[in-house]
């Protein structure tokens, strides 16, 4: 199912076979939370123009609207959205704990209010698995508790233990209702190395299809995030794909690959693009700056995305200032293309045994503000 073809230190180039096509790793998964990428980018755009491999959707948001039963009746997310490649669905755990102001956490699961209607919702491991089965995801994520950083050690420990028990329940339900789906477990433990390692040792014994590191990139210094990844990685199964959830900048991704991560996702490229913050091979530019008002060059002369091939910085800045929705589409397309091409370059560097040099040349440069 997962094959490592070109290791370089802890970094690895691989291929992950799924029921909806192979994923070439390392890979960035483009976030379409409610079945669409904000900014007017379609499934056709992702496949044909942006070189996307995986679309990521969210269980909680789709459960609330339009309803996972409706998506099931419409043929599942692939038919509903028009995306025919692999789809990963986030379990909804992060949204439950980040969006719900009032929630009641018990062993059975979590009761909370919908952020859309205020209606009472209950979600536990079994419910999350059923919703993801209805959505028809390629990869389902286990339901977990996302604990804010920093958290007290005793609470983080109790949360890890509960998340493990929830994972066992997820696996049992998943095997009964959707054995054709792949199931990933999520490692938690805040920034406590001993909790992270013990939790990883526990969940790897369940022999899941893949393993994620969750609960990072939530405000802690990046050095703390890297420390935890480095501590957990030796305890992750080598023969299974590894997913760092919610990360991040190009520099974060390069560091994650160096530390042995295979899969990434983040709303950052599309969210930043909608505010005029665009990635280039020389760093990040802010189109809102006045210096771009008469700049007839593309966002990045080294980029061959549709936006760079056809539009100038001056025009895009004008669209942003005028509030034209076309600005959002063109800027989001550029940033997503940049991220996907970055992953292609990382894979090529690993294949050619020069990832170390590529990492050193770009890890700081790509996150600089210019």
C-alpha positions as CSV (number, residue, x, y, z in Angstrom):
1,X,0.0,0.0,0.0
2,X,2.8,2.4,0.9
3,X,6.3,2.0,-0.7
4,X,9.4,4.1,0.1
5,X,11.4,4.4,-3.1
6,X,14.1,7.0,-2.3
7,X,15.1,7.6,1.3
8,X,17.6,10.3,2.2
9,X,18.3,10.4,5.9
10,X,14.9,10.5,7.6
11,X,13.3,12.1,4.5
12,X,11.6,9.7,2.1
13,X,10.1,9.7,-1.4
14,X,7.3,7.2,-1.7
15,X,4.0,6.2,-3.3
16,X,0.8,5.5,-1.4
17,X,-1.7,3.3,-3.2
18,X,-5.4,4.1,-2.5
19,X,-8.7,3.0,-3.9
20,X,-9.0,6.3,-5.8
21,X,-5.4,6.4,-7.2
22,X,-1.8,6.6,-6.0
23,X,-0.5,9.5,-4.0
24,X,3.1,10.4,-4.8
25,X,4.7,11.5,-1.5
26,X,5.7,13.8,0.0
27,X,2.4,15.5,-0.9
28,X,0.4,18.6,0.0
29,X,-3.4,18.0,0.3
30,X,-5.4,21.0,-0.8
31,X,-8.1,22.0,1.7
32,X,-11.7,22.2,0.5
33,X,-13.3,22.3,3.9
34,X,-16.9,22.3,2.8
35,X,-16.3,20.6,-0.6
36,X,-14.8,23.7,-2.2
37,X,-11.6,25.8,-1.9
38,X,-12.5,29.3,-0.9
39,X,-11.8,31.7,-3.7
40,X,-13.7,30.1,-6.5
41,X,-11.4,27.2,-7.4
42,X,-13.2,24.1,-8.7
43,X,-12.3,20.4,-8.7
44,X,-11.6,20.8,-12.5
45,X,-9.1,23.6,-11.7
46,X,-7.4,21.4,-9.1
47,X,-7.0,18.5,-11.3
48,X,-6.2,20.2,-14.6
49,X,-4.5,23.4,-13.8
50,X,-3.1,23.2,-10.2
51,X,-1.6,19.7,-10.2
52,X,-3.4,18.7,-7.1
53,X,-3.2,15.1,-5.8
54,X,-5.5,15.0,-2.8
55,X,-8.5,17.0,-1.8
56,X,-9.2,17.4,2.0
57,X,-12.8,18.0,3.2
58,X,-14.1,18.4,6.8
59,X,-16.5,16.0,8.4
60,X,-18.0,18.5,10.8
61,X,-18.8,21.2,8.3
62,X,-20.3,18.8,5.8
63,X,-22.3,17.1,8.5
64,X,-23.8,20.5,9.5
65,X,-24.3,21.6,5.9
66,X,-25.5,20.2,3.5
67,X,-25.7,17.0,5.6
68,X,-23.7,13.8,5.2
69,X,-26.9,11.9,4.3
70,X,-27.5,14.2,1.4
71,X,-23.9,13.8,0.2
72,X,-24.3,10.0,0.4
73,X,-27.5,10.2,-1.6
74,X,-25.8,12.3,-4.2
75,X,-23.2,9.6,-4.7
76,X,-20.5,10.7,-2.2
77,X,-18.1,13.5,-2.2
78,X,-16.4,12.5,-5.5
79,X,-19.5,12.6,-7.5
80,X,-21.0,15.5,-5.6
81,X,-17.9,17.8,-6.0
82,X,-16.6,16.4,-9.4
83,X,-13.2,15.5,-7.9
84,X,-12.3,11.9,-8.9
85,X,-9.0,11.6,-7.0
86,X,-8.2,10.7,-3.4
87,X,-10.2,12.5,-0.7
88,X,-9.2,12.7,3.0
89,X,-11.8,13.8,5.5
90,X,-10.7,15.4,8.8
91,X,-12.7,13.7,11.6
92,X,-14.3,16.9,12.8
93,X,-12.4,16.8,16.1
94,X,-10.5,20.0,15.6
95,X,-13.7,21.9,14.6
96,X,-15.6,20.6,17.6
97,X,-13.0,21.9,20.0
98,X,-12.2,25.1,18.2
99,X,-15.6,26.3,17.0
100,X,-17.9,25.2,19.8
101,X,-17.9,27.7,22.6
102,X,-20.0,25.5,24.9
103,X,-19.2,21.8,24.8
104,X,-19.5,18.8,27.1
105,X,-16.8,16.2,26.8
106,X,-17.6,12.7,28.1
107,X,-16.3,9.3,27.5
108,X,-19.1,8.7,25.0
109,X,-18.2,11.7,22.9
110,X,-18.9,15.5,22.7
111,X,-22.1,17.4,22.9
112,X,-21.9,20.9,21.4
113,X,-23.9,23.5,19.5
114,X,-23.8,23.9,15.7
115,X,-21.9,27.1,14.8
116,X,-24.5,27.6,11.9
117,X,-27.9,27.0,13.6
118,X,-27.1,26.6,17.3
119,X,-28.7,23.2,17.2
120,X,-27.5,20.6,19.6
121,X,-25.1,18.0,18.1
122,X,-23.5,14.9,19.5
123,X,-20.4,13.5,18.0
124,X,-18.3,10.6,19.2
125,X,-16.1,8.0,17.5
126,X,-18.9,6.0,16.0
127,X,-20.7,9.1,14.7
128,X,-17.6,10.4,13.1
129,X,-17.0,7.1,11.3
130,X,-20.6,6.9,10.1
131,X,-20.5,10.5,8.8
132,X,-17.2,9.8,7.0
133,X,-18.6,6.6,5.5
134,X,-21.6,8.6,4.2
135,X,-19.2,11.1,2.7
136,X,-17.3,8.4,0.9
137,X,-13.8,9.5,1.8
138,X,-10.8,7.7,0.6
139,X,-9.0,8.3,3.9
140,X,-11.0,8.7,7.1
141,X,-9.4,10.3,10.2
142,X,-10.1,8.9,13.7
143,X,-12.0,11.1,16.1
144,X,-9.7,12.7,18.7
145,X,-9.6,15.4,21.2
146,X,-7.6,18.5,20.2
147,X,-6.1,20.0,23.4
148,X,-5.1,23.6,23.3
149,X,-1.4,24.5,23.8
150,X,-0.2,25.0,26.5
151,X,-2.2,22.5,28.6
152,X,-1.7,21.1,32.0
153,X,0.3,17.8,32.0
154,X,-2.4,15.9,33.8
155,X,-5.2,17.0,31.5
156,X,-3.0,16.3,28.4
157,X,-2.3,12.8,29.8
158,X,-6.0,12.0,30.4
159,X,-6.9,13.4,27.0
160,X,-4.3,11.1,25.3
161,X,-5.8,8.1,27.1
162,X,-9.3,9.0,26.1
163,X,-8.2,9.6,22.5
164,X,-6.7,6.1,22.5
165,X,-10.0,4.6,23.7
166,X,-11.8,6.6,21.1
167,X,-9.4,5.3,18.4
168,X,-10.2,1.7,19.3
169,X,-13.9,2.5,19.0
170,X,-13.3,4.2,15.6
171,X,-11.4,1.2,14.3
172,X,-14.2,-1.2,15.4
173,X,-16.9,0.9,13.9
174,X,-14.9,1.5,10.7
175,X,-14.3,-2.2,10.2
176,X,-18.0,-2.9,10.4
177,X,-19.4,-0.1,8.2
178,X,-16.6,1.0,5.8
179,X,-13.8,-1.5,5.5
180,X,-13.0,-0.2,2.0
181,X,-12.0,3.2,3.4
182,X,-8.5,3.7,4.8
183,X,-8.3,4.8,8.4
184,X,-5.6,7.0,10.0
185,X,-5.0,7.4,13.7
186,X,-3.9,10.7,15.3
187,X,-1.0,11.1,17.8
188,X,-1.7,13.7,20.5
189,X,0.1,14.8,23.7
190,X,0.6,18.6,23.3
191,X,4.3,19.4,23.6
192,X,5.1,16.7,26.2
193,X,7.6,14.3,24.6
194,X,6.9,11.4,27.0
195,X,3.1,11.6,26.3
196,X,3.6,11.9,22.6
197,X,6.0,8.9,22.5
198,X,3.8,6.7,24.7
199,X,0.7,7.6,22.7
200,X,2.4,6.8,19.4
201,X,3.6,3.4,20.8
202,X,0.0,2.6,21.7
203,X,-1.7,3.6,18.5
204,X,0.9,1.9,16.2
205,X,-0.1,-1.4,17.7
206,X,-3.5,-1.1,16.1
207,X,-2.0,-1.5,12.7
208,X,-3.8,1.3,11.0
209,X,-3.4,2.4,7.4
210,X,-1.5,5.6,8.3
211,X,-0.6,7.8,11.3
212,X,-1.0,11.6,11.8
213,X,0.6,14.0,14.2
214,X,-2.1,16.3,15.4
215,X,-2.4,19.2,17.9
216,X,0.6,21.1,16.6
217,X,0.9,24.4,14.6
218,X,-1.7,25.9,17.0
219,X,0.5,28.8,18.1
220,X,3.5,27.2,19.6
221,X,7.0,28.3,18.3
222,X,8.0,26.3,15.3
223,X,11.0,25.0,17.1
224,X,8.7,23.3,19.6
225,X,6.8,21.7,16.7
226,X,10.0,20.4,15.1
227,X,11.1,19.0,18.5
228,X,8.0,17.0,18.9
229,X,8.1,15.7,15.3
230,X,11.7,14.6,15.8
231,X,10.8,12.9,19.1
232,X,7.8,11.0,17.7
233,X,9.2,10.0,14.3
234,X,11.4,7.1,15.5
235,X,8.3,5.5,17.0
236,X,6.1,5.8,13.9
237,X,5.8,2.7,11.7
238,X,8.3,3.1,8.8
239,X,6.0,1.2,6.4
240,X,3.0,3.5,6.9
241,X,2.4,7.0,5.6
242,X,2.9,9.9,8.1
243,X,0.7,13.0,8.1
244,X,1.5,16.3,9.8
245,X,-1.9,18.0,10.3
246,X,-2.5,21.7,9.6
247,X,1.1,22.5,8.5
248,X,2.0,25.0,7.1
249,X,4.5,27.4,5.5
250,X,6.9,26.2,2.7
251,X,9.6,26.3,5.3
252,X,7.6,24.2,7.7
253,X,6.9,21.6,5.0
254,X,10.6,21.4,4.1
255,X,11.5,20.8,7.7
256,X,8.7,18.3,8.0
257,X,9.9,16.3,5.0
258,X,13.5,16.4,6.5
259,X,12.1,14.9,9.7
260,X,10.3,12.1,7.9
261,X,6.7,13.4,7.2
262,X,4.9,12.3,4.0
263,X,1.6,14.2,3.9
264,X,0.7,17.8,4.8
265,X,-2.4,20.1,4.7
266,X,-3.0,23.7,5.6
267,X,-5.5,26.5,4.8
268,X,-2.6,28.9,4.8
269,X,-1.9,29.1,1.0
270,X,-5.5,29.9,0.1
271,X,-6.2,32.1,3.1
272,X,-3.1,34.1,2.6
273,X,-3.8,34.4,-1.1
274,X,-7.2,35.9,-0.4
275,X,-5.5,38.7,1.5
276,X,-2.9,39.3,-1.2
277,X,0.0,37.4,0.4
278,X,1.6,35.4,-2.4
279,X,4.4,32.8,-2.4
280,X,7.3,33.2,-4.8
281,X,10.6,31.4,-5.1
282,X,12.3,34.4,-3.6
283,X,9.9,34.8,-0.7
284,X,6.5,36.1,0.1
285,X,5.1,39.3,-1.4
286,X,2.2,41.4,-0.2
287,X,0.3,42.8,-3.2
288,X,-1.4,45.4,-1.0
289,X,1.9,47.3,-0.9
290,X,1.8,50.5,-3.0
291,X,5.1,49.5,-4.8
292,X,3.1,47.0,-6.9
293,X,0.6,49.5,-8.2
294,X,2.6,49.9,-11.5
295,X,4.4,46.6,-11.5
296,X,3.8,44.9,-14.8
297,X,5.7,41.7,-13.9
298,X,4.0,38.5,-12.9
299,X,3.7,37.4,-9.3
300,X,6.8,35.3,-9.9
301,X,8.7,35.3,-13.1
302,X,9.8,31.7,-12.3
303,X,6.3,30.4,-12.1
304,X,4.3,29.1,-15.0
305,X,0.9,28.9,-13.3
306,X,-2.1,30.3,-15.2
307,X,-2.2,33.5,-13.1
308,X,1.5,34.3,-13.7
309,X,1.3,33.5,-17.4
310,X,-1.5,35.9,-18.0
311,X,-1.7,38.7,-15.3
312,X,0.6,41.3,-13.8
313,X,1.1,42.3,-10.1
314,X,-0.5,45.7,-10.9
315,X,-3.7,44.1,-12.3
316,X,-4.0,41.7,-9.4
317,X,-3.5,44.5,-6.9
318,X,-6.2,46.5,-8.6
319,X,-8.6,43.6,-8.4
320,X,-7.9,43.2,-4.7
321,X,-8.4,46.9,-4.0
322,X,-11.6,47.0,-6.0
323,X,-13.0,44.0,-4.2
324,X,-13.3,41.9,-7.4
325,X,-13.9,38.2,-6.7
326,X,-11.6,37.4,-9.7
327,X,-8.7,38.5,-7.5
328,X,-9.4,35.8,-5.0
329,X,-9.6,33.1,-7.7
330,X,-6.4,34.2,-9.4
331,X,-4.4,34.6,-6.2
332,X,-5.6,31.3,-4.7
333,X,-4.8,29.5,-7.9
334,X,-1.2,30.8,-7.8
335,X,-0.5,29.9,-4.2
336,X,-2.0,26.4,-4.5
337,X,0.0,25.8,-7.7
338,X,3.1,27.0,-5.9
339,X,2.6,24.5,-3.1
340,X,2.0,21.6,-5.4
341,X,5.0,22.5,-7.6
342,X,7.1,22.8,-4.4
343,X,6.1,19.2,-3.5
344,X,7.1,18.1,-7.1
345,X,10.5,19.7,-6.6
346,X,10.9,18.0,-3.2
347,X,10.1,14.7,-4.7
348,X,12.5,15.2,-7.6
349,X,15.3,16.2,-5.2
350,X,14.7,13.1,-3.2
351,X,14.8,10.9,-6.3
352,X,18.1,12.5,-7.4
353,X,19.7,12.3,-3.9
354,X,20.0,16.1,-3.5
355,X,17.2,16.9,-1.0
356,X,19.7,18.1,1.6
357,X,21.0,20.8,-0.8
358,X,17.4,21.7,-1.9
359,X,16.4,22.0,1.8
360,X,19.3,24.3,2.7
361,X,18.8,26.5,-0.3
362,X,15.0,27.1,0.4
363,X,14.0,26.4,4.0
364,X,14.5,30.0,5.1
365,X,14.2,31.8,1.8
366,X,10.7,30.7,0.9
367,X,9.2,32.1,4.2
368,X,10.9,35.5,3.9
369,X,8.8,38.6,3.5
370,X,10.1,40.6,0.5
